[in-house]
């Protein structure tokens, strides 16, 4: 007998935004939950930083917003874009009907540590770090009844009435389930690196584009976390051109002196993030539900990925908590399918918008050989400032923002 065997009503594979938020909500509602995170900490360079007004509304409903905003962060009430020589504000969040009318930039590991600490206050919550979910356990009928896991001490099993796959775009749970993945065409990849930030640098633009390149700069106080958007598969050609040419192109885009990029000493300082936009259907089978990137990997366009993952967690909790309270044992498949019915249309709608922007805006800029101009839709935003409220709602609130409906 495996003396390390564990049991919970719900076992969540993945300690990202979807997994930690759902774990917090379940534990706060008194539902026993085990969350597995395969890494020993939450620190990951590729984790996104943008917490949107919709997520902060949910934090306020949970009584957590003031403590969250006490963490070191920066705020952006207006999102600007530079195309060639021109700059335009594309989204104005100051008019949103929300508690926080801005995007908060905070390293995701700080956000996850914050949520995990709050969740740990509830006896029903267990977080197993450095523990990898390796496979699914099924009964004689084929229904999933738990997971196999591995940590530094070896393999063990976890029995659960419900398994949640929230382990990202390379989901082990999704693969073990055999879920079919539909990939949407993506013409871009992202190179991820840091640039030292100086106090005198008070730029407002989030993104800078010129013919052949686009650069996103996220304010992390003492440095800029940068994403250089390139054509998919172009990294080898960029490396072949040399590090000096790369630094020069970044300095030109960011309008910085060459010396500001001295911290990029080798290609080891530049990480390739392969962009994927895909979704699975169905999200659920008997005993398992996929959410977040495991169900629908998002593009970095708009920085919405964290917030859709959190919305999945909230939407799932709103459905699952009453069902788990009302019935011991496994939940009906219809209950799990209700989560997909609630969340999938919003995720797919945003993915289609992301692909449209990638194909119609980013790809032509990356292929351009000479100067680029501000696209006409963005010029309308400059001419008629009231129109900036539309992208602010799409980015800041998303399609179908979720609110806390659980009676704690």
Secondary structure, DSSP 8 states (H G I E B T S, - for coil): --TT-EEEEEEEE--SHHHHHHHHHHHHTT--EEEE-SSSSS--TTS--EE-HHHHHHHHHTT-HHHHHTSS-EEESEEEEEETTEEEEEEEGGGSSSSS-SEEE--HHHHHHHHHHHHTTSTTEEEETT-EEEEEEE-TTS-EEEEEEEETTEEEEEEEEEEEE---TT-HHHHHHT--EEEE---EEEEEEEEE--TT----EEEEEETTEEEEEEE-SSEEEEEEEEETT-HHHHHHH-HHHHHHHHHHHHT--GGGGTT--SGGG-EEE---EEEES-SEETTEEE-GGGTEE--SGGG-HHHHHHHHHHHHHHHHHHHHHH-SS---HHHHHHHHHHHHHHHHHHHHHHHHHIIIIIHHHHH-SS-----HHHHHHHH-GGGHHHHHHHHHT-SS--------
